[in-house]
Amino acid sequence: MFMRIGSVPDAPFTLNGTNISDCFSYVYLGREVNMVNDLALKLVRRESAAWGASENIEGVMKKTEIIRLRAHLFDTAAFTALLRLKDLDSSKAV
C-alpha cells in the first residue's frame, strides 16, 4: 500500500507487474497518519477528556452558587485532564 499525493493522477500503480493499492491513512508508531494530516481525532479525544473531567465534579458544581468558582472548578479539572492526555500522547510517541 502507498499514499498518493493529490497532484498525482489516479492511474494504477504497479510494481513488477503487481498492482499496488493506495490508502488514505495508516498507523505509524502508534499514531494515525493521513493525507490531510488533520488533528480531528486528537481534538475529539481531548474534548471527551475535558467533558469527562467535568462530569467528575458535576455534583460540586451544581451545589456551588458562585459562578466564578464554578468556572474555576471546571477550568482546573479540564486543564488537568488535558495535561494528563498530553502526557499520554507524548509517551506514545517515544
N, CA, C and O atoms as a MOPAC input file, in Angstrom:
PM7 MOZYME 1SCF
protein

 N      0.84000 1    -1.17800 1     0.00000 1
 C      0.00000 1     0.00000 1     0.00000 1
 C      0.88500 1     1.24200 1     0.00000 1
 O      2.01400 1     1.22200 1     0.49200 1
 N      0.35300 1     2.30600 1    -0.55600 1
 C      1.07400 1     3.56900 1    -0.58700 1
 C      0.06900 1     4.70300 1    -0.48300 1
 O     -1.12400 1     4.52400 1    -0.73000 1
 N      0.57300 1     5.87200 1    -0.11300 1
 C     -0.26900 1     7.06200 1    -0.06000 1
 C      0.03700 1     7.90800 1    -1.28500 1
 O      1.19800 1     8.14500 1    -1.61800 1
 N     -1.00100 1     8.35100 1    -1.94000 1
 C     -0.86900 1     9.11600 1    -3.18000 1
 C     -0.98100 1    10.60900 1    -2.87300 1
 O     -1.89100 1    11.03100 1    -2.16100 1
 N     -0.06800 1    11.39700 1    -3.40400 1
 C     -0.12300 1    12.85100 1    -3.27200 1
 C     -1.22000 1    13.36500 1    -4.19100 1
 O     -1.46400 1    12.78900 1    -5.25100 1
 N     -1.88400 1    14.44600 1    -3.79100 1
 C     -3.01200 1    14.96900 1    -4.55300 1
 C     -2.68500 1    15.35800 1    -5.97700 1
 O     -3.56500 1    15.31200 1    -6.83700 1
 N     -1.44100 1    15.74200 1    -6.26000 1
 C     -1.08700 1    16.17800 1    -7.61600 1
 C     -0.81300 1    15.01200 1    -8.56400 1
 O     -0.63400 1    15.22400 1    -9.76300 1
 N     -0.77900 1    13.78600 1    -8.04500 1
 C     -0.51200 1    12.60600 1    -8.87000 1
 C     -1.83400 1    12.10500 1    -9.44600 1
 O     -2.82300 1    12.01500 1    -8.71900 1
 N     -1.86800 1    11.77800 1   -10.73900 1
 C     -3.12400 1    11.27400 1   -11.32300 1
 C     -3.53200 1     9.93000 1   -10.71000 1
 O     -2.71700 1     9.23000 1   -10.11000 1
 N     -4.79600 1     9.59600 1   -10.87300 1
 C     -5.34400 1     8.36400 1   -10.29800 1
 C     -5.06800 1     7.13700 1   -11.16200 1
 O     -5.88800 1     6.22000 1   -11.20700 1
 N     -3.95600 1     7.10600 1   -11.83000 1
 C     -3.58800 1     5.94900 1   -12.65100 1
 C     -3.16200 1     4.80700 1   -11.73900 1
 O     -2.63000 1     5.05700 1   -10.65800 1
 N     -3.38000 1     3.56300 1   -12.14600 1
 C     -2.95700 1     2.42800 1   -11.31400 1
 C     -1.43700 1     2.39700 1   -11.16000 1
 O     -0.69700 1     2.77400 1   -12.06900 1
 N     -0.99600 1     1.94700 1   -10.00600 1
 C      0.43200 1     1.86900 1    -9.70600 1
 C      0.81900 1     0.39100 1    -9.67100 1
 O      0.21900 1    -0.39100 1    -8.93500 1
 N      1.80400 1     0.01600 1   -10.45200 1
 C      2.23100 1    -1.38600 1   -10.47800 1
 C      3.71500 1    -1.48100 1   -10.16500 1
 O      4.49300 1    -0.58000 1   -10.48100 1
 N      4.08700 1    -2.57500 1    -9.54500 1
 C      5.48000 1    -2.86100 1    -9.21900 1
 C      5.74400 1    -4.30800 1    -9.60500 1
 O      5.14100 1    -5.22500 1    -9.04800 1
 N      6.64200 1    -4.51000 1   -10.55400 1
 C      6.94800 1    -5.84800 1   -11.07400 1
 C      5.68500 1    -6.56900 1   -11.55200 1
 O      5.53700 1    -7.77700 1   -11.36400 1
 N      4.77800 1    -5.81100 1   -12.17100 1
 C      3.56100 1    -6.39700 1   -12.71000 1
 C      2.44700 1    -6.59500 1   -11.69500 1
 O      1.37200 1    -7.07500 1   -12.05500 1
 N      2.67700 1    -6.23800 1   -10.43000 1
 C      1.66500 1    -6.39500 1    -9.38100 1
 C      1.04800 1    -5.03400 1    -9.06800 1
 O      1.76200 1    -4.06200 1    -8.82400 1
 N     -0.28700 1    -4.97500 1    -9.07600 1
 C     -0.96500 1    -3.72800 1    -8.71600 1
 C     -0.80500 1    -3.46400 1    -7.22300 1
 O     -1.03400 1    -4.34400 1    -6.39300 1
 N     -0.41100 1    -2.25000 1    -6.90000 1
 C     -0.26700 1    -1.82600 1    -5.50400 1
 C     -1.44500 1    -0.90700 1    -5.18900 1
 O     -1.68300 1     0.07100 1    -5.89700 1
 N     -2.17000 1    -1.22300 1    -4.13700 1
 C     -3.33100 1    -0.40300 1    -3.78300 1
 C     -2.88600 1     0.81100 1    -2.97400 1
 O     -1.89200 1     0.77300 1    -2.24900 1
 N     -3.65200 1     1.88600 1    -3.12300 1
 C     -3.33800 1     3.07800 1    -2.34200 1
 C     -4.24700 1     3.13500 1    -1.12200 1
 O     -5.30300 1     2.50300 1    -1.09300 1
 N     -3.83400 1     3.89000 1    -0.12900 1
 C     -4.61600 1     4.00900 1     1.10100 1
 C     -4.71400 1     5.48100 1     1.48400 1
 O     -3.91400 1     6.30500 1     1.04200 1
 N     -5.68900 1     5.79300 1     2.29900 1
 C     -5.89600 1     7.16300 1     2.74400 1
 C     -5.18800 1     7.42900 1     4.06300 1
 O     -4.74000 1     8.54900 1     4.30900 1
 N     -5.08000 1     6.41700 1     4.91300 1
 C     -4.42600 1     6.61300 1     6.20800 1
 C     -3.80200 1     5.30600 1     6.67100 1
 O     -4.17100 1     4.22600 1     6.20900 1
 N     -2.85000 1     5.42200 1     7.59100 1
 C     -2.22100 1     4.25000 1     8.19400 1
 C     -1.71200 1     4.62800 1     9.57600 1
 O     -1.64200 1     5.81100 1     9.90800 1
 N     -1.36000 1     3.64600 1    10.37400 1
 C     -0.85400 1     3.88500 1    11.72400 1
 C      0.65200 1     3.68900 1    11.70900 1
 O      1.14600 1     2.65500 1    11.26100 1
 N      1.38200 1     4.68800 1    12.20200 1
 C      2.83700 1     4.64500 1    12.26000 1
 C      3.26600 1     5.04300 1    13.66000 1
 O      2.95900 1     6.14500 1    14.11400 1
 N      3.96800 1     4.16000 1    14.34300 1
 C      4.42000 1     4.39200 1    15.71800 1
 C      3.26300 1     4.78200 1    16.63900 1
 O      3.40300 1     5.66700 1    17.48200 1
 N      2.14200 1     4.12700 1    16.47300 1
 C      1.00100 1     4.34900 1    17.35000 1
 C      0.17500 1     5.57700 1    17.02700 1
 O     -0.76900 1     5.88300 1    17.75500 1
 N      0.49700 1     6.29100 1    15.95900 1
 C     -0.25700 1     7.48300 1    15.58500 1
 C     -0.79100 1     7.33500 1    14.16800 1
 O     -0.14000 1     6.76200 1    13.29500 1
 N     -1.98700 1     7.86400 1    13.96100 1
 C     -2.56900 1     7.78900 1    12.62300 1
 C     -1.97300 1     8.87600 1    11.73400 1
 O     -1.89900 1    10.04300 1    12.11800 1
 N     -1.55700 1     8.47500 1    10.55900 1
 C     -1.06500 1     9.40200 1     9.54000 1
 C     -2.06500 1     9.34300 1     8.39800 1
 O     -2.40300 1     8.25700 1     7.92600 1
 N     -2.54900 1    10.51300 1     7.94400 1
 C     -3.48500 1    10.50900 1     6.82500 1
 C     -3.13400 1    11.61600 1     5.84500 1
 O     -2.26400 1    12.44500 1     6.11100 1
 N     -3.81100 1    11.62200 1     4.72500 1
 C     -3.47600 1    12.55700 1     3.64900 1
 C     -3.69500 1    14.00900 1     4.03800 1
 O     -2.91100 1    14.86900 1     3.63700 1
 N     -4.72000 1    14.30500 1     4.79400 1
 C     -4.97500 1    15.69200 1     5.16400 1
 C     -4.24500 1    16.06600 1     6.44500 1
 O     -4.21600 1    17.23700 1     6.82500 1
 N     -3.65000 1    15.07400 1     7.11600 1
 C     -2.88200 1    15.29000 1     8.34000 1
 C     -3.67100 1    16.12100 1     9.34600 1
 O     -3.12300 1    17.01200 1     9.99600 1
 N     -4.96400 1    15.82000 1     9.46500 1
 C     -5.79800 1    16.59500 1    10.36800 1
 C     -5.65000 1    16.12100 1    11.80700 1
 O     -5.15300 1    15.02800 1    12.07800 1
 N     -6.08400 1    16.95500 1    12.69300 1
 C     -5.99600 1    16.65500 1    14.11700 1
 C     -7.36800 1    16.35300 1    14.69800 1
 O     -7.54800 1    16.39500 1    15.91500 1
 N     -8.32900 1    16.05200 1    13.84900 1
 C     -9.70100 1    15.87400 1    14.31300 1
 C     -9.80900 1    14.77900 1    15.36400 1
 O    -10.49700 1    14.96400 1    16.36800 1
 N     -9.15000 1    13.64600 1    15.16100 1
 C     -9.26000 1    12.55000 1    16.12700 1
 C     -8.67400 1    12.94600 1    17.47500 1
 O     -9.25400 1    12.64700 1    18.51900 1
 N     -7.52300 1    13.61900 1    17.45500 1
 C     -6.90300 1    14.03900 1    18.70500 1
 C     -7.77300 1    15.07500 1    19.42200 1
 O     -7.90000 1    15.03600 1    20.64500 1
 N     -8.36700 1    15.99400 1    18.66900 1
 C     -9.21900 1    17.00600 1    19.28400 1
 C    -10.46600 1    16.38900 1    19.89600 1
 O    -10.90000 1    16.80600 1    20.97000 1
 N    -11.04200 1    15.40800 1    19.23300 1
 C    -12.22000 1    14.72400 1    19.78700 1
 C    -11.85100 1    14.02600 1    21.08500 1
 O    -12.61100 1    14.06800 1    22.05200 1
 N    -10.68400 1    13.38100 1    21.11100 1
 C    -10.24400 1    12.69200 1    22.31700 1
 C    -10.01300 1    13.68000 1    23.45900 1
 O    -10.37300 1    13.40500 1    24.60400 1
 N     -9.41800 1    14.82100 1    23.15000 1
 C     -9.18600 1    15.82700 1    24.19300 1
 C    -10.48700 1    16.43500 1    24.68900 1
 O    -10.64400 1    16.69100 1    25.88300 1
 N    -11.41400 1    16.66600 1    23.77800 1
 C    -12.70200 1    17.21900 1    24.17500 1
 C    -13.44300 1    16.24900 1    25.09200 1
 O    -14.03100 1    16.66600 1    26.08900 1
 N    -13.41800 1    14.97000 1    24.76300 1
 C    -14.11000 1    13.99600 1    25.61200 1
 C    -13.42800 1    13.87300 1    26.96700 1
 O    -14.10000 1    13.62700 1    27.96900 1
 N    -12.10500 1    14.03900 1    27.02100 1
 C    -11.40300 1    14.00700 1    28.30600 1
 C    -11.80700 1    15.19500 1    29.17000 1
 O    -11.98400 1    15.05300 1    30.38000 1
 N    -11.95400 1    16.36300 1    28.55300 1
 C    -12.36300 1    17.55400 1    29.30600 1
 C    -13.78000 1    17.39700 1    29.84900 1
 O    -14.04700 1    17.74100 1    31.00000 1
 N    -14.69400 1    16.87700 1    29.02000 1
 C    -16.06000 1    16.67100 1    29.49300 1
 C    -16.11000 1    15.57900 1    30.55800 1
 O    -16.89200 1    15.67100 1    31.50400 1
 N    -15.29300 1    14.56000 1    30.41000 1
 C    -15.23700 1    13.51600 1    31.43400 1
 C    -14.77800 1    14.06600 1    32.76800 1
 O    -15.28500 1    13.67400 1    33.81900 1
 N    -13.81400 1    14.98000 1    32.72400 1
 C    -13.33800 1    15.60400 1    33.96000 1
 C    -14.42900 1    16.46000 1    34.58400 1
 O    -14.55200 1    16.51000 1    35.80800 1
 N    -15.22400 1    17.13500 1    33.75500 1
 C    -16.28900 1    17.97300 1    34.31100 1
 C    -17.38900 1    17.11900 1    34.93500 1
 O    -18.03500 1    17.54900 1    35.89000 1
 N    -17.60900 1    15.91600 1    34.40800 1
 C    -18.61900 1    15.03500 1    34.99900 1
 C    -18.19600 1    14.56400 1    36.38600 1
 O    -19.04500 1    14.30100 1    37.23800 1
 N    -16.88200 1    14.45600 1    36.61600 1
 C    -16.39900 1    14.04300 1    37.92900 1
 C    -16.72100 1    15.07500 1    39.00400 1
 O    -16.91300 1    14.71400 1    40.16500 1
 N    -16.78100 1    16.34200 1    38.64000 1
 C    -17.02800 1    17.39300 1    39.62900 1
 C    -18.41800 1    18.00500 1    39.47700 1
 O    -18.69900 1    19.06400 1    40.03900 1
 N    -19.27300 1    17.34800 1    38.72700 1
 C    -20.59400 1    17.90100 1    38.42300 1
 C    -21.41600 1    18.15500 1    39.69000 1
 O    -22.08200 1    19.18600 1    39.79400 1
 N    -21.37800 1    17.24100 1    40.64100 1
 C    -22.14700 1    17.41500 1    41.87400 1
 C    -21.71400 1    18.63800 1    42.65500 1
 O    -22.54800 1    19.38400 1    43.16800 1
 N    -20.40800 1    18.84600 1    42.74400 1
 C    -19.88600 1    20.01100 1    43.46400 1
 C    -20.26500 1    21.29000 1    42.73100 1
 O    -20.62100 1    22.28800 1    43.35800 1
 N    -20.18800 1    21.25900 1    41.40800 1
 C    -20.51400 1    22.46000 1    40.63300 1
 C    -21.98600 1    22.83900 1    40.77500 1
 O    -22.31700 1    24.02400 1    40.81100 1
 N    -22.87600 1    21.84000 1    40.85500 1
 C    -24.30500 1    22.13900 1    40.99300 1
 C    -24.61200 1    22.76700 1    42.34800 1
 O    -25.51000 1    23.60200 1    42.45700 1
 N    -23.87000 1    22.37200 1    43.38200 1
 C    -24.09800 1    22.91800 1    44.71700 1
 C    -23.48400 1    24.30100 1    44.89000 1
 O    -23.87600 1    25.04700 1    45.78700 1
 N    -22.53000 1    24.64500 1    44.04400 1
 C    -21.84500 1    25.92600 1    44.15500 1
 C    -22.65100 1    27.00100 1    43.44200 1
 O    -22.95900 1    26.88100 1    42.25600 1
 N    -22.99000 1    28.06000 1    44.18500 1
 C    -23.79800 1    29.12700 1    43.60300 1
 C    -22.94700 1    30.23400 1    42.98800 1
 O    -23.44800 1    31.02700 1    42.19000 1
 N    -21.68200 1    30.29400 1    43.34600 1
 C    -20.81100 1    31.35400 1    42.84900 1
 C    -20.32700 1    30.97000 1    41.44700 1
 O    -19.63400 1    29.97000 1    41.26300 1
 N    -20.70400 1    31.78100 1    40.48100 1
 C    -20.40900 1    31.47700 1    39.07700 1
 C    -18.90800 1    31.41400 1    38.81900 1
 O    -18.43900 1    30.51900 1    38.11500 1
 N    -18.15600 1    32.34400 1    39.37500 1
 C    -16.70200 1    32.35000 1    39.14100 1
 C    -16.04500 1    31.10300 1    39.72400 1
 O    -15.10000 1    30.56800 1    39.14400 1
 N    -16.53600 1    30.64700 1    40.85100 1
 C    -15.98200 1    29.43400 1    41.44900 1
 C    -16.30000 1    28.21900 1    40.57300 1
 O    -15.46000 1    27.33300 1    40.41000 1
 N    -17.50700 1    28.17700 1    40.01200 1
 C    -17.85400 1    27.09500 1    39.08200 1
 C    -16.90600 1    27.07800 1    37.88900 1
 O    -16.39700 1    26.02800 1    37.49700 1
 N    -16.67700 1    28.25300 1    37.32100 1
 C    -15.77900 1    28.34800 1    36.16300 1
 C    -14.37100 1    27.91200 1    36.54300 1
 O    -13.70100 1    27.22000 1    35.77600 1
 N    -13.92700 1    28.31500 1    37.71700 1
 C    -12.58200 1    27.94100 1    38.16600 1
 C    -12.48300 1    26.42500 1    38.36700 1
 O    -11.48500 1    25.81600 1    37.98100 1
 N    -13.49900 1    25.82000 1    38.96200 1
 C    -13.50300 1    24.36800 1    39.15300 1
 C    -13.44900 1    23.63500 1    37.81600 1
 O    -12.68700 1    22.68200 1    37.65100 1
 N    -14.26600 1    24.08900 1    36.86000 1
 C    -14.26900 1    23.45000 1    35.54600 1
 C    -12.91900 1    23.60600 1    34.86300 1
 O    -12.36600 1    22.64000 1    34.33700 1
 N    -12.38600 1    24.83400 1    34.87400 1
 C    -11.09600 1    25.07700 1    34.22300 1
 C     -9.99900 1    24.21400 1    34.82900 1
 O     -9.17300 1    23.65600 1    34.10700 1
 N     -9.98800 1    24.10400 1    36.14700 1
 C     -8.95600 1    23.31200 1    36.81600 1
 C     -9.07400 1    21.83700 1    36.45300 1
 O     -8.07400 1    21.19100 1    36.13800 1
 N    -10.28800 1    21.30400 1    36.49400 1
 C    -10.48300 1    19.88100 1    36.18200 1
 C    -10.19000 1    19.59400 1    34.71500 1
 O     -9.52300 1    18.61000 1    34.39600 1
 N    -10.68500 1    20.44600 1    33.82100 1
 C    -10.46900 1    20.22500 1    32.38800 1
 C     -8.99700 1    20.38000 1    32.02700 1
 O     -8.46200 1    19.59500 1    31.24400 1
 N     -8.34000 1    21.39000 1    32.59500 1
 C     -6.92700 1    21.61600 1    32.30000 1
 C     -6.08500 1    20.43100 1    32.76400 1
 O     -5.17200 1    20.00200 1    32.05800 1
 N     -6.39000 1    19.90500 1    33.94300 1
 C     -5.66400 1    18.74000 1    34.45300 1
 C     -5.86800 1    17.53500 1    33.53900 1
 O     -4.91900 1    16.80700 1    33.24900 1
 N     -7.09400 1    17.32700 1    33.08900 1
 C     -7.36800 1    16.20100 1    32.18200 1
 C     -6.61300 1    16.36100 1    30.86900 1
 O     -6.07400 1    15.38900 1    30.34000 1
 N     -6.56900 1    17.57200 1    30.34500 1
 C     -5.85300 1    17.80900 1    29.08800 1
 C     -4.35500 1    17.60700 1    29.25800 1
 O     -3.69400 1    17.08400 1    28.36100 1
 N     -3.81500 1    18.01600 1    30.40300 1
 C     -2.38700 1    17.79900 1    30.64800 1
 C     -2.06800 1    16.31200 1    30.73700 1
 O     -1.05700 1    15.86000 1    30.20000 1
 N     -2.92400 1    15.55400 1    31.40900 1
 C     -2.70100 1    14.10600 1    31.50200 1
 C     -2.77200 1    13.45600 1    30.12900 1
 O     -1.97600 1    12.56900 1    29.81900 1
 N     -3.71700 1    13.89100 1    29.30900 1
 C     -3.84300 1    13.34700 1    27.96100 1
 C     -2.62600 1    13.70400 1    27.12200 1
 O     -2.15800 1    12.89000 1    26.32600 1
 N     -2.11100 1    14.92200 1    27.29600 1
 C     -0.91100 1    15.33800 1    26.56500 1
 C      0.26700 1    14.46200 1    26.96700 1
 O      1.05900 1    14.05600 1    26.11700 1
 N      0.38600 1    14.17000 1    28.26200 1
 C      1.46300 1    13.29600 1    28.72700 1
 C      1.33400 1    11.90000 1    28.13000 1
 O      2.33500 1    11.29200 1    27.75100 1
 N      0.10800 1    11.38900 1    28.04300 1
 C     -0.10000 1    10.07100 1    27.44200 1
 C      0.26600 1    10.07900 1    25.96800 1
 O      0.88100 1     9.13400 1    25.47600 1
 N     -0.11100 1    11.15000 1    25.25300 1
 C      0.22300 1    11.24400 1    23.82600 1
 C      1.72100 1    11.30100 1    23.61000 1
 O      2.24000 1    10.66700 1    22.69100 1
 N      2.43100 1    12.05900 1    24.45300 1
 C      3.87800 1    12.17500 1    24.26800 1
 C      4.59000 1    10.88400 1    24.64400 1
 O      5.63600 1    10.57400 1    24.07400 1
 N      4.04500 1    10.12100 1    25.59200 1
 C      4.68300 1     8.85000 1    25.94100 1
 C      4.49100 1     7.81200 1    24.83800 1
 O      5.31600 1     6.91100 1    24.69200 1
 N      3.40500 1     7.92600 1    24.05500 1
 C      3.19200 1     7.01100 1    22.93300 1
 C      4.16600 1     7.28800 1    21.80000 1
 O      4.52800 1     6.38000 1    21.05200 1
 N      4.59200 1     8.54200 1    21.66900 1
 C      5.46500 1     8.91600 1    20.55400 1
 C      6.87000 1     8.36400 1    20.72100 1
 O      7.60000 1     8.23100 1    19.73900 1
 N      7.26300 1     8.04000 1    21.94900 1
 C      8.62900 1     7.56200 1    22.19800 1
 C      8.77600 1     6.11200 1    21.85500 1
 O      9.86000 1     5.55000 1    22.00400 1

